[in-house]
Amino acid sequence: MAAEIVPVVRSDLRTRALDLADMTGTDFPVTARLDDSLNAGMAMLHNILSNVGEGDYIADTMNISVVANTETYILEEDTDVDTQPNQYIGKILDVYEQYDADTLIPVPLFNRDDRPVYSRPKDAATLVVRHIPVYFPMTADSEEVPRWCQPGWEWYAIYHCAIHLLGREESDVRLWQALQAKLEQVIIKTASPRVIGETDQVQDVDRRFEYDWYVAGRQTSKYRYRVEGHNLRVLQVQSELLLP
């Protein structure tokens, strides 16, 4: 029987960081500052994984309900936790129109120069957004590290915190900096590519215009989008300009 992975919680990270800094049992570090430093390290790890491949380790999806005459929709998700605010979205990976229960149609970006071609949405629709959420800090000692953090990767945040602790008392931090840099290299190599059985393929990365395939008689989605701050701006191609 395979052994279970023991969850790592925030208090574990703090204990290990204090041990590295040889400060176990002291009152010198303020706990709140320790936790801030640990969360900063986890946020840096999150950003590293966001830029590896297509962010596969932390990618998520959300649905946006498009309504008539409304073109701006806030990019945030309800965390379903009373003590946490809604989760803002970081990077957008892909946007799809839910054409029917079984079919997703890619939604291209719109070119700002082509604004006269588009109008506000005239029809209701559901857009599926593949995205990378921003990192949300751990707020409780019993809270586990995010599930995208593989066993051992949490040491990146621990090294980050230990470096801050030792730096404040002007101690030598070069060993922990070197170990953190080495771990970062290992994480990047391990994380990319995540699917190692599939070779790279040529891909249309522009996707602003039409597609060479048809879905239910329609060549492409009638919607276009842009990311503007924390908002998704959705426009609709004027019907008379859509290809038959």
C-alpha atoms as one frame of an Amber mdcrd trajectory, in Angstrom:
protein
   0.000   0.000   0.000   1.399   3.370  -1.037   2.153   5.851   1.717  -0.017
   8.972   1.857   1.476  12.417   1.366   1.419  14.320   4.638  -0.113  17.771
   4.070   2.122  20.781   4.711   0.415  23.663   6.514   1.451  27.244   7.137
   2.728  26.534  10.660   5.078  23.891   9.192   6.567  26.479   6.857   7.118
  28.888   9.736   8.791  26.211  11.887  11.179  25.225   9.099  12.083  28.835
   8.284  12.892  29.564  11.929  15.009  26.427  12.067  17.028  27.439   8.995
  17.617  30.870  10.504  18.569  29.256  13.852  15.834  31.247  15.574  13.672
  28.457  16.979  12.199  29.440  20.342  13.166  33.101  20.096  10.845  36.105
  20.244  12.796  38.155  17.725  10.740  37.577  14.554   7.199  38.960  14.634
   4.859  36.127  13.599   2.836  38.343  11.283   5.996  39.410   9.424   7.055
  35.757   9.153   3.731  34.864   7.594   3.967  37.816   5.197   7.393  36.628
   4.076   6.198  33.046   3.618   3.237  34.213   1.547   5.550  36.390  -0.531
   7.696  33.331  -1.230   4.645  31.258  -2.176   3.470  34.081  -4.449   6.858
  34.063  -6.193   6.582  30.284  -6.657   3.073  30.794  -8.065   4.449  33.345
 -10.544   7.217  30.954 -11.609   4.656  28.250 -12.396   2.434  30.804 -14.152
   5.209  31.378 -16.675   6.116  27.737 -17.236   4.505  26.214 -20.308   0.891
  27.354 -20.383   0.515  27.537 -16.630  -0.828  23.978 -16.607  -0.142  23.437
 -12.905  -2.430  26.208 -11.736  -4.791  26.764 -14.673  -8.492  26.963 -13.867
 -11.761  27.783 -15.628 -14.653  30.101 -14.932 -17.888  30.923 -16.754 -19.055
  34.399 -17.699 -22.705  34.939 -18.555 -22.950  37.447 -21.380 -26.142  39.510
 -21.430 -27.510  41.784 -24.106 -26.197  45.378 -24.250 -23.438  44.747 -21.679
 -19.836  44.527 -22.836 -17.795  44.702 -19.602 -17.564  41.814 -17.109 -15.384
  41.717 -14.012 -12.794  38.949 -13.931 -13.185  37.503 -10.482 -14.397  34.312
  -8.870 -16.285  33.737  -5.649 -13.927  31.875  -3.320 -16.888  30.424  -1.375
 -15.047  31.303   1.826 -16.661  33.944   4.022 -13.337  35.264   5.313 -11.776
  35.697   1.861 -12.636  38.262  -0.798 -13.417  37.223  -4.337 -10.470  35.905
  -6.320  -9.172  38.089  -9.133  -7.918  36.365 -12.253  -4.327  36.767 -13.411
  -3.502  35.614 -16.927  -6.081  34.622 -19.525  -5.155  31.460 -21.432  -8.166
  30.913 -23.697 -11.771  32.023 -24.072 -14.483  29.807 -25.565 -18.140  30.245
 -26.377 -20.349  27.479 -25.001 -22.205  26.870 -28.266 -24.199  23.946 -26.848
 -23.868  21.379 -24.083 -21.106  19.522 -25.918 -19.417  22.173 -28.065 -16.965
  24.948 -27.254 -16.012  27.471 -29.948 -12.770  29.472 -29.530 -13.372  33.213
 -29.158 -10.700  35.405 -30.817  -9.365  38.731 -29.599 -10.717  41.838 -31.304
  -8.486  44.436 -32.885  -9.165  47.909 -31.547  -8.774  49.370 -35.046 -11.743
  47.261 -36.131 -14.143  48.690 -33.530 -16.743  49.761 -36.150 -17.092  46.099
 -37.125 -18.374  45.207 -33.650 -21.328  46.124 -31.475 -22.332  45.485 -27.902
 -23.536  41.909 -27.387 -27.066  41.478 -28.680 -27.577  37.898 -27.532 -27.115
  36.031 -24.261 -24.257  33.538 -24.172 -21.885  31.709 -21.850 -18.140  32.224
 -22.235 -15.727  29.743 -20.683 -12.474  31.412 -19.601  -9.334  29.340 -19.016
  -7.144  31.392 -16.732  -4.454  31.487 -14.093  -5.792  32.824 -10.791  -3.695
  35.212  -8.750  -2.119  33.796  -5.620  -4.251  34.198  -2.524  -2.265  34.272
   0.762  -2.597  31.562   3.387  -4.424  33.060   6.375  -4.469  30.293   9.002
  -1.811  28.109  10.574  -3.803  24.990   9.682  -4.206  26.007   6.025  -2.457
  23.659   3.640  -0.109  24.864   0.913  -1.883  25.076  -2.474  -2.378  21.788
  -4.270  -0.263  22.971  -7.215   2.752  22.971  -4.885   4.360  19.551  -5.271
   6.066  18.001  -2.215   9.400  19.747  -1.759   8.541  22.868  -3.733   7.382
  24.611  -0.554  11.059  24.967   0.380  11.240  27.822  -2.117   9.058  29.899
   0.229  10.929  28.620   3.293  14.282  29.720   1.840  12.718  33.079   0.938
  11.601  33.609   4.532  14.921  32.462   6.037  16.793  34.885   3.772  14.607
  37.744   5.030  15.138  36.740   8.676  18.911  36.457   8.404  19.184  39.556
   6.253  17.551  41.668   8.958  20.337  40.813  11.365  22.974  41.160   8.627
  23.933  37.476   8.611  25.336  35.641   5.590  22.441  34.475   3.405  24.410
  33.251   0.380  23.885  29.542   1.156  20.090  29.877   1.263  20.077  32.114
  -1.821  22.069  29.479  -3.724  19.754  26.679  -2.595  16.681  28.713  -3.526
  18.093  29.454  -6.981  18.938  25.767  -7.482  15.439  24.729  -6.395  13.926
  27.237  -8.825  15.840  25.612 -11.678  14.633  22.163 -10.600  11.019  23.358
 -10.362  11.106  24.901 -13.844  12.663  21.775 -15.346  10.186  19.525 -13.590
   7.124  21.602 -14.435   7.734  22.070 -18.145   6.521  20.399 -20.180   3.860
  18.811 -18.030   2.661  16.510 -20.818   5.883  14.829 -21.932   4.284  12.315
 -24.298   3.086  14.952 -26.774   5.474  16.775 -29.079   5.213  20.493 -29.824
   2.971  21.432 -32.749   2.543  24.453 -34.971  -0.309  26.538 -33.614  -2.227
  29.587 -34.797  -1.435  32.045 -32.032  -3.149  35.040 -33.657  -6.754  33.791
 -33.946  -8.223  37.239 -34.515  -9.921  36.348 -37.746 -11.805  33.350 -39.123
 -11.213  29.638 -38.659 -11.013  26.985 -41.373 -13.519  24.714 -39.663 -17.235
  24.905 -39.090 -19.416  24.220 -36.084 -23.140  23.812 -36.641 -22.905  25.816
 -39.834 -21.128  28.759 -38.199 -17.491  29.275 -39.053 -16.394  31.037 -35.883
 -17.750  32.569 -32.718 -19.615  35.828 -33.236 -18.015  37.189 -30.068 -14.640
  38.857 -29.600 -12.914  39.847 -26.379 -10.159  41.912 -24.800  -8.765  41.956
 -21.262  -8.818  45.452 -19.772  -7.572  45.629 -16.199  -9.756  43.338 -14.088
 -12.446  43.300 -16.769 -13.237  41.188 -19.789 -14.645  43.320 -22.583 -16.916
  41.361 -24.912 -18.116  42.572 -28.299 -20.196  40.942 -31.000 -19.482  40.926
 -34.716 -22.291  42.655 -36.556 -24.420  39.908 -38.050 -24.217  41.189 -41.603
 -20.413  40.871 -41.469 -20.337  37.241 -40.319 -19.416  34.744 -42.977 -22.277
  32.390 -43.925
